[in-house]
Amino acid sequence: MKRLFIALFLFLPLMMFAQTVEFLQNEIKVLQERNEGLNHRIDELQKMVDDVLWFNRMDKFAHVDKVYLYGPPPANVPNPTAKGAFNPVKFWAYVFVPKGIDLARKHPLLVLPHGGVHGDFTTYYYHIIRELMVQGYIVVAPEYRGSTGYGKSFWEQIDYGGLENQDTHASRDYMIENYEFVDKNRIGILGWSHGGMISLMNVFEYPKDYQCVYAGVPVSDLVARMGYMSQDYRDLYSAKYHIGKTAEENIAEYRKRSPAWNAHKLQTPLLIHTNTNDDDVNVLEVEHLIKSLKAEGKKFEYEIYQDIPGGHSFDRMDTHHAKEVRVKIYEFLAKYLNPAKPITSVKQINQAAYR
């Protein structure tokens, strides 16, 4: 009896401790879920604020709209038996139409997918949109599946290198179907980083639908990228709601989503820019893309800039050198899209700011 008492005396505190630990673990999990929901809500509020900035800052240059459309059904369906589980994924897109253009005539369209894993189209691109408006381009910028600012459910619809490409193409088709003044024979696509990757994958999949493509510092090889990025970054891809496996576990899937492994599909006039001191998309990725295109005998233009200040953002900044690079981009686009007032100098870029 004495031994039993001693055993209970020792065991009961352990049970109570175990229950306390389990309780605390559950509480932590609940708090983490609440914090995650709060973070998404903050992102939604930030998106609303930035939308106000878009409308205010572009007032002199463009008619701004935000339209609601849809792409393919989800890549991953958690509950296939749920009502509407395979409905198309709905998403928003920004539309910019230059003020003062003749709506009785046809005008060129540029599709501009944003960059970033779970990024979104923000006023970071304000000066670039302004420069495009001055030239007479209509622009559509899709907030494809996985973009930030639209809640957790939409955020977890991410399909990097997958159905986001179809969302982007859907925004192109939407513009043709709904805006009679868009010239379906003068459509280009451009983007930077992840947006550059989406631009490349779009012309690979729909070569006849775009007259030209610009890819700035494009994500080009996801297999290589998984090798040099951090574990937190890799976890975004192997998450159960996304690809679900690491590159090591499914190399073929990561290749399928990488421009460097799809170079044989190129049929569209292409310009690529990269920077040797890029601190996000290592130049080795873009070099792989360039070598792959050359190996396939493709004709394209490219420039590898050497240690230009700004790193990953070197040609999107407001510096004189960044503007010089953008002049090259605009001259390339103009060759195929023939805008009404093409920019051919930094002086014109500077004047665009004070039109």
The 8 nearest C-alpha neighbors of each residue, nearest first, counted from 0:
[[1, 3, 2, 4, 5, 6, 7, 8],
 [0, 2, 4, 3, 5, 6, 7, 8],
 [3, 1, 5, 0, 4, 6, 7, 8],
 [4, 2, 6, 0, 5, 1, 7, 8],
 [3, 5, 1, 7, 2, 6, 8, 0],
 [4, 6, 8, 2, 3, 7, 9, 1],
 [7, 5, 3, 9, 8, 4, 10, 2],
 [8, 6, 10, 4, 9, 5, 11, 3],
 [7, 9, 5, 6, 10, 11, 4, 12],
 [8, 10, 6, 7, 11, 12, 5, 13],
 [11, 9, 7, 13, 12, 8, 6, 14],
 [10, 12, 14, 13, 7, 9, 8, 15],
 [13, 11, 15, 14, 10, 16, 9, 8],
 [12, 14, 16, 10, 11, 15, 17, 9],
 [15, 13, 11, 17, 16, 12, 18, 10],
 [14, 16, 12, 18, 13, 17, 19, 11],
 [15, 17, 13, 19, 14, 18, 12, 20],
 [18, 16, 14, 20, 19, 15, 13, 21],
 [19, 17, 21, 15, 16, 20, 22, 14],
 [18, 20, 16, 22, 17, 21, 15, 23],
 [19, 21, 23, 17, 22, 18, 24, 16],
 [22, 20, 24, 18, 19, 23, 17, 25],
 [21, 23, 19, 25, 20, 24, 18, 26],
 [22, 24, 26, 20, 25, 21, 27, 19],
 [25, 23, 21, 27, 26, 22, 20, 28],
 [26, 24, 28, 22, 27, 23, 21, 29],
 [25, 27, 23, 29, 28, 24, 30, 22],
 [26, 28, 30, 24, 25, 29, 31, 23],
 [27, 29, 25, 31, 26, 30, 24, 32],
 [30, 28, 26, 32, 27, 31, 33, 25],
 [29, 31, 33, 27, 32, 28, 34, 26],
 [30, 32, 34, 28, 33, 29, 27, 35],
 [33, 31, 35, 29, 34, 30, 28, 36],
 [32, 34, 30, 36, 35, 31, 37, 29],
 [33, 35, 37, 31, 36, 32, 30, 38],
 [36, 34, 32, 38, 37, 33, 31, 39],
 [35, 37, 33, 39, 34, 38, 32, 40],
 [36, 38, 34, 40, 35, 39, 33, 41],
 [39, 37, 41, 35, 40, 36, 34, 42],
 [40, 38, 42, 36, 150, 41, 37, 151],
 [39, 41, 37, 43, 42, 38, 36, 44],
 [40, 42, 38, 44, 43, 39, 45, 37],
 [43, 41, 148, 39, 45, 40, 44, 46],
 [44, 42, 148, 40, 46, 41, 45, 149],
 [45, 43, 47, 41, 46, 42, 40, 48],
 [44, 46, 42, 48, 47, 43, 41, 49],
 [45, 47, 43, 49, 44, 148, 48, 50],
 [48, 46, 50, 44, 45, 49, 43, 51],
 [49, 47, 45, 51, 50, 46, 44, 52],
 [48, 50, 52, 46, 51, 47, 45, 53],
 [51, 49, 53, 47, 52, 48, 46, 54],
 [50, 52, 48, 54, 49, 53, 55, 47],
 [51, 53, 49, 55, 50, 54, 56, 48],
 [54, 52, 50, 51, 56, 55, 57, 49],
 [53, 55, 51, 52, 57, 56, 58, 63],
 [56, 54, 52, 58, 53, 57, 51, 59],
 [55, 57, 53, 58, 52, 54, 59, 125],
 [58, 56, 60, 54, 59, 61, 55, 53],
 [57, 59, 55, 56, 60, 61, 54, 62],
 [60, 58, 57, 61, 98, 56, 354, 62],
 [59, 61, 57, 58, 98, 97, 132, 129],
 [62, 60, 97, 98, 96, 57, 63, 95],
 [61, 63, 96, 95, 98, 97, 64, 58],
 [64, 62, 95, 94, 61, 54, 96, 65],
 [65, 63, 94, 93, 66, 95, 62, 54],
 [64, 66, 93, 92, 94, 91, 67, 63],
 [65, 67, 92, 91, 64, 93, 68, 94],
 [68, 66, 91, 90, 92, 65, 89, 69],
 [69, 67, 90, 89, 91, 66, 70, 92],
 [70, 68, 89, 88, 90, 87, 71, 166],
 [69, 71, 166, 88, 87, 169, 165, 89],
 [70, 72, 87, 88, 73, 69, 165, 162],
 [73, 71, 87, 85, 86, 88, 74, 70],
 [74, 72, 75, 88, 76, 71, 85, 156],
 [73, 75, 72, 76, 158, 162, 156, 241],
 [76, 74, 73, 77, 240, 241, 156, 72],
 [75, 77, 78, 79, 73, 84, 74, 85],
 [78, 76, 75, 79, 240, 84, 81, 80],
 [77, 79, 80, 81, 76, 84, 82, 75],
 [80, 78, 81, 84, 76, 77, 85, 82],
 [79, 81, 78, 82, 84, 83, 77, 85],
 [82, 80, 84, 78, 79, 83, 85, 77],
 [81, 83, 84, 80, 85, 79, 86, 78],
 [84, 82, 86, 85, 81, 80, 79, 87],
 [85, 83, 81, 82, 79, 86, 76, 78],
 [86, 84, 72, 83, 87, 73, 76, 79],
 [85, 87, 83, 72, 84, 88, 73, 71],
 [88, 86, 72, 71, 70, 69, 89, 85],
 [87, 89, 72, 70, 69, 71, 73, 86],
 [90, 88, 69, 68, 87, 70, 67, 91],
 [89, 91, 68, 69, 67, 143, 142, 88],
 [92, 90, 67, 142, 66, 68, 141, 65],
 [91, 93, 141, 66, 142, 140, 65, 94],
 [94, 92, 65, 140, 139, 64, 141, 66],
 [93, 95, 139, 64, 63, 138, 65, 92],
 [94, 96, 63, 138, 62, 137, 61, 139],
 [95, 97, 137, 62, 61, 98, 94, 63],
 [98, 96, 61, 132, 60, 135, 100, 62],
 [99, 97, 61, 60, 100, 62, 96, 59],
 [98, 100, 97, 101, 61, 102, 60, 96],
 [101, 99, 98, 102, 97, 135, 96, 104],
 [100, 102, 103, 104, 99, 105, 180, 106],
 [103, 101, 104, 180, 100, 105, 179, 106],
 [104, 102, 101, 180, 105, 179, 100, 106],
 [103, 105, 102, 101, 180, 106, 181, 100],
 [106, 104, 180, 182, 181, 103, 107, 102],
 [105, 107, 181, 182, 180, 104, 108, 136],
 [108, 106, 185, 136, 182, 186, 336, 181],
 [109, 107, 137, 186, 136, 138, 181, 187],
 [108, 110, 138, 187, 188, 186, 137, 111],
 [109, 111, 188, 139, 138, 140, 187, 189],
 [110, 112, 140, 189, 190, 188, 139, 109],
 [113, 111, 194, 140, 141, 190, 110, 114],
 [114, 112, 194, 120, 119, 111, 190, 115],
 [115, 113, 194, 193, 192, 118, 191, 112],
 [114, 116, 118, 193, 117, 113, 192, 119],
 [115, 117, 118, 114, 193, 159, 146, 145],
 [118, 116, 146, 147, 145, 115, 119, 154],
 [119, 117, 115, 116, 146, 147, 114, 113],
 [120, 118, 146, 147, 113, 121, 142, 117],
 [119, 121, 113, 142, 140, 122, 118, 124],
 [122, 120, 123, 119, 124, 49, 125, 50],
 [123, 121, 125, 124, 53, 49, 120, 52],
 [122, 124, 121, 125, 120, 126, 127, 315],
 [125, 123, 122, 127, 126, 128, 121, 120],
 [126, 124, 122, 128, 127, 123, 129, 53],
 [125, 127, 129, 128, 124, 130, 352, 123],
 [128, 126, 130, 124, 129, 125, 131, 315],
 [129, 127, 131, 125, 130, 126, 132, 124],
 [128, 130, 126, 132, 127, 131, 125, 133],
 [131, 129, 127, 133, 128, 132, 351, 126],
 [130, 132, 128, 134, 129, 133, 136, 127],
 [133, 131, 97, 129, 135, 134, 130, 136],
 [134, 132, 130, 131, 135, 351, 129, 340],
 [135, 133, 340, 341, 131, 132, 136, 338],
 [134, 136, 132, 133, 339, 338, 97, 340],
 [137, 135, 107, 132, 131, 108, 134, 138],
 [136, 138, 108, 96, 95, 109, 107, 97],
 [139, 137, 109, 95, 108, 94, 110, 136],
 [138, 140, 94, 110, 93, 111, 141, 95],
 [139, 141, 111, 93, 112, 92, 110, 138],
 [142, 140, 92, 143, 112, 167, 170, 93],
 [141, 143, 92, 91, 146, 119, 90, 120],
 [142, 144, 141, 163, 166, 146, 90, 145],
 [145, 143, 157, 156, 146, 163, 153, 142],
 [157, 144, 146, 154, 156, 117, 153, 155],
 [147, 145, 117, 119, 118, 144, 154, 142],
 [148, 146, 117, 118, 119, 149, 154, 145],
 [147, 149, 43, 42, 46, 150, 146, 39],
 [150, 148, 43, 147, 153, 154, 151, 146],
 [151, 149, 39, 152, 153, 148, 154, 40],
 [150, 152, 154, 153, 39, 155, 149, 36],
 [153, 151, 155, 154, 150, 156, 149, 145],
 [152, 154, 156, 155, 151, 145, 150, 149],
 [155, 153, 145, 151, 152, 156, 146, 147],
 [154, 156, 157, 152, 153, 145, 151, 240],
 [155, 157, 145, 153, 154, 144, 158, 73],
 [145, 158, 156, 144, 155, 159, 154, 241],
 [157, 159, 161, 162, 163, 160, 241, 156],
 [160, 158, 161, 157, 163, 162, 256, 116],
 [159, 161, 256, 158, 163, 164, 257, 197],
 [160, 162, 158, 159, 163, 164, 256, 165],
 [161, 163, 165, 164, 158, 166, 74, 160],
 [162, 164, 166, 165, 161, 143, 158, 144],
 [165, 163, 162, 167, 166, 197, 161, 201],
 [164, 166, 168, 162, 167, 163, 169, 70],
 [167, 165, 70, 163, 169, 164, 168, 143],
 [168, 166, 164, 170, 165, 169, 141, 163],
 [167, 169, 165, 171, 170, 166, 164, 172],
 [170, 168, 166, 172, 171, 167, 165, 173],
 [169, 171, 173, 167, 168, 172, 141, 174],
 [172, 170, 168, 169, 174, 173, 110, 175],
 [173, 171, 169, 175, 174, 170, 176, 168],
 [172, 174, 170, 176, 171, 175, 169, 177],
 [173, 175, 177, 171, 172, 176, 178, 170],
 [176, 174, 172, 173, 177, 178, 181, 183],
 [175, 177, 173, 174, 178, 172, 179, 171],
 [176, 178, 174, 175, 173, 179, 172, 181],
 [179, 177, 180, 174, 181, 175, 176, 173],
 [178, 180, 181, 177, 175, 176, 105, 182],
 [179, 181, 105, 178, 102, 104, 106, 182],
 [182, 180, 106, 105, 179, 178, 175, 183],
 [183, 181, 105, 106, 184, 185, 107, 180],
 [184, 182, 185, 181, 186, 175, 107, 108],
 [183, 185, 182, 186, 210, 209, 107, 208],
 [186, 184, 107, 336, 182, 183, 210, 108],
 [185, 187, 108, 209, 210, 109, 107, 184],
 [188, 186, 109, 211, 209, 210, 212, 110],
 [187, 189, 110, 212, 109, 198, 111, 213],
 [190, 188, 213, 111, 212, 198, 214, 110],
 [191, 189, 195, 194, 214, 111, 112, 198],
 [190, 192, 195, 215, 194, 216, 217, 214],
 [191, 193, 217, 195, 216, 194, 218, 114],
 [194, 192, 114, 196, 195, 218, 115, 217],
 [195, 193, 190, 114, 191, 113, 112, 197],
 [196, 194, 190, 191, 214, 217, 192, 198],
 [195, 197, 193, 217, 199, 218, 194, 198],
 [198, 196, 194, 200, 199, 195, 164, 201],
 [199, 197, 195, 201, 196, 200, 189, 188],
 [200, 198, 196, 201, 197, 202, 203, 195],
 [199, 201, 203, 197, 198, 202, 204, 196],
 [202, 200, 198, 204, 203, 199, 205, 164],
 [201, 203, 206, 205, 204, 199, 200, 267],
 [202, 204, 200, 264, 201, 265, 206, 205],
 [203, 205, 201, 202, 200, 206, 264, 164],
 [204, 206, 202, 208, 207, 201, 203, 209],
 [207, 205, 202, 208, 203, 266, 267, 204],
 [208, 206, 205, 209, 210, 202, 267, 266],
 [207, 209, 205, 206, 210, 186, 202, 184],
 [210, 208, 186, 187, 211, 207, 206, 202],
 [209, 211, 187, 186, 335, 185, 267, 208],
 [212, 210, 268, 187, 209, 267, 269, 335],
 [213, 211, 188, 269, 189, 187, 268, 270],
 [212, 214, 189, 270, 269, 271, 215, 188],
 [215, 213, 195, 271, 190, 217, 189, 191],
 [214, 216, 191, 272, 217, 195, 271, 190],
 [215, 217, 273, 192, 191, 272, 280, 214],
 [218, 216, 192, 195, 196, 215, 219, 214],
 [217, 219, 196, 192, 193, 280, 220, 216],
 [220, 218, 258, 284, 259, 257, 217, 285],
 [219, 221, 257, 222, 284, 223, 259, 224],
 [222, 220, 224, 223, 257, 253, 225, 219],
 [221, 223, 225, 224, 220, 253, 246, 254],
 [224, 222, 226, 221, 225, 220, 227, 284],
 [225, 223, 221, 226, 222, 227, 228, 220],
 [226, 224, 222, 223, 228, 227, 233, 221],
 [227, 225, 223, 224, 228, 222, 229, 221],
 [226, 228, 224, 225, 229, 223, 281, 230],
 [227, 229, 225, 226, 224, 232, 230, 233],
 [230, 228, 232, 231, 233, 227, 225, 226],
 [229, 231, 233, 232, 234, 228, 225, 235],
 [232, 230, 234, 229, 233, 235, 228, 236],
 [231, 233, 229, 230, 234, 235, 228, 236],
 [234, 232, 230, 235, 231, 236, 225, 229],
 [233, 235, 231, 237, 236, 232, 238, 230],
 [236, 234, 233, 232, 238, 237, 231, 241],
 [237, 235, 234, 238, 242, 233, 241, 243],
 [236, 238, 243, 244, 234, 245, 242, 235],
 [239, 237, 243, 241, 240, 236, 235, 234],
 [238, 240, 243, 241, 237, 242, 244, 236],
 [239, 241, 238, 155, 75, 243, 242, 156],
 [240, 242, 238, 243, 239, 236, 158, 157],
 [243, 241, 237, 236, 244, 238, 239, 240],
 [242, 244, 237, 239, 238, 241, 240, 236],
 [245, 243, 237, 242, 248, 249, 246, 238],
 [244, 246, 237, 248, 247, 249, 243, 236],
 [245, 247, 250, 249, 248, 222, 253, 244],
 [248, 246, 245, 249, 250, 244, 222, 225],
 [247, 249, 245, 246, 244, 250, 251, 252],
 [250, 248, 246, 251, 252, 247, 245, 244],
 [249, 251, 246, 253, 252, 247, 254, 248],
 [250, 252, 254, 249, 253, 255, 246, 256],
 [253, 251, 255, 254, 250, 249, 256, 246],
 [252, 254, 256, 250, 255, 251, 221, 222],
 [255, 253, 251, 257, 256, 252, 260, 250],
 [254, 256, 252, 253, 257, 251, 260, 261],
 [255, 257, 160, 253, 254, 161, 252, 258],
 [256, 258, 220, 254, 219, 259, 260, 255],
 [259, 257, 261, 219, 260, 262, 200, 199],
 [260, 258, 288, 219, 261, 262, 257, 220],
 [259, 261, 258, 257, 262, 254, 255, 220],
 [262, 260, 258, 263, 259, 264, 257, 203],
 [261, 263, 292, 264, 259, 260, 265, 291],
 [262, 264, 261, 265, 295, 292, 297, 260],
 [263, 265, 203, 262, 261, 266, 204, 206],
 [266, 264, 203, 263, 262, 267, 202, 297],
 [265, 267, 206, 264, 268, 203, 202, 297],
 [266, 268, 211, 265, 206, 269, 210, 202],
 [269, 267, 211, 299, 212, 266, 210, 270],
 [268, 270, 212, 299, 213, 211, 300, 267],
 [269, 271, 300, 213, 301, 299, 214, 212],
 [272, 270, 301, 214, 215, 213, 300, 302],
 [273, 271, 215, 302, 301, 216, 303, 214],
 [272, 274, 216, 303, 304, 215, 282, 302],
 [273, 275, 304, 277, 276, 303, 305, 306],
 [274, 276, 305, 306, 282, 277, 304, 273],
 [277, 275, 306, 310, 274, 278, 307, 305],
 [276, 278, 310, 311, 274, 279, 275, 281],
 [277, 279, 311, 310, 276, 280, 281, 275],
 [280, 278, 277, 281, 311, 310, 192, 228],
 [281, 279, 277, 218, 282, 278, 216, 284],
 [280, 282, 283, 277, 284, 279, 278, 275],
 [281, 283, 285, 284, 275, 286, 280, 274],
 [284, 282, 286, 281, 285, 287, 280, 223],
 [285, 283, 287, 219, 282, 286, 220, 281],
 [284, 286, 288, 287, 282, 283, 219, 289],
 [287, 285, 283, 289, 288, 284, 290, 282],
 [286, 288, 284, 290, 285, 289, 291, 283],
 [287, 289, 259, 285, 291, 286, 290, 219],
 [290, 288, 286, 292, 291, 287, 285, 293],
 [291, 289, 293, 287, 292, 288, 294, 286],
 [290, 292, 294, 288, 293, 289, 262, 287],
 [293, 291, 295, 289, 262, 297, 294, 290],
 [292, 294, 296, 290, 295, 291, 297, 289],
 [293, 295, 291, 296, 292, 290, 297, 289],
 [296, 294, 292, 293, 297, 263, 291, 262],
 [297, 295, 293, 294, 292, 298, 263, 291],
 [298, 296, 292, 295, 293, 299, 265, 294],
 [299, 297, 296, 300, 268, 293, 292, 269],
 [300, 298, 269, 268, 270, 297, 301, 271],
 [299, 301, 270, 269, 271, 302, 298, 268],
 [302, 300, 271, 270, 272, 299, 303, 289],
 [301, 303, 272, 304, 271, 273, 300, 270],
 [304, 302, 273, 274, 272, 305, 301, 275],
 [305, 303, 274, 273, 302, 275, 307, 306],
 [304, 306, 275, 307, 274, 303, 276, 273],
 [307, 305, 276, 275, 274, 308, 304, 310],
 [306, 308, 305, 309, 313, 310, 304, 274],
 [309, 307, 310, 313, 306, 276, 312, 320],
 [308, 310, 313, 312, 311, 307, 316, 314],
 [309, 311, 277, 313, 276, 312, 308, 278],
 [310, 312, 277, 313, 278, 279, 309, 216],
 [313, 311, 309, 315, 310, 314, 316, 277],
 [312, 314, 309, 310, 311, 315, 321, 308],
 [315, 313, 321, 316, 312, 324, 325, 322],
 [316, 314, 312, 313, 321, 317, 127, 325],
 [315, 317, 318, 321, 314, 313, 312, 309],
 [316, 318, 321, 319, 322, 315, 126, 314],
 [319, 317, 321, 320, 316, 322, 314, 315],
 [318, 320, 322, 321, 323, 317, 345, 316],
 [319, 321, 323, 322, 318, 324, 314, 313],
 [322, 320, 314, 324, 318, 323, 319, 316],
 [321, 323, 325, 319, 320, 324, 345, 326],
 [324, 322, 320, 326, 321, 325, 345, 319],
 [323, 325, 321, 327, 322, 326, 314, 320],
 [324, 326, 328, 322, 327, 323, 329, 321],
 [325, 327, 329, 323, 324, 328, 343, 344],
 [328, 326, 330, 324, 325, 329, 331, 323],
 [329, 327, 325, 331, 326, 330, 332, 324],
 [330, 328, 326, 332, 331, 327, 333, 325],
 [331, 329, 333, 327, 328, 332, 326, 343],
 [330, 332, 328, 329, 333, 334, 327, 335],
 [331, 333, 329, 334, 330, 335, 336, 328],
 [332, 334, 337, 336, 330, 335, 331, 329],
 [335, 333, 332, 331, 336, 337, 330, 329],
 [334, 336, 333, 332, 337, 210, 211, 185],
 [335, 337, 185, 333, 338, 334, 107, 332],
 [336, 338, 333, 335, 334, 339, 107, 341],
 [339, 337, 135, 340, 341, 336, 134, 333],
 [338, 340, 135, 134, 341, 337, 136, 106],
 [339, 341, 134, 338, 135, 342, 133, 337],
 [342, 340, 134, 338, 339, 343, 333, 329],
 [343, 341, 344, 347, 329, 134, 340, 326],
 [342, 344, 326, 341, 330, 347, 345, 329],
 [345, 343, 346, 347, 342, 326, 348, 323],
 [346, 344, 348, 347, 322, 323, 349, 326],
 [345, 347, 349, 344, 348, 350, 343, 351],
 [348, 346, 350, 345, 349, 344, 342, 351],
 [349, 347, 345, 351, 346, 350, 130, 344],
 [350, 348, 346, 351, 347, 352, 345, 353],
 [349, 351, 347, 352, 348, 353, 354, 346],
 [352, 350, 348, 354, 349, 353, 347, 130],
 [351, 353, 350, 349, 354, 348, 129, 126],
 [354, 352, 351, 350, 349, 348, 59, 60],
 [353, 351, 352, 350, 59, 60, 133, 349]]
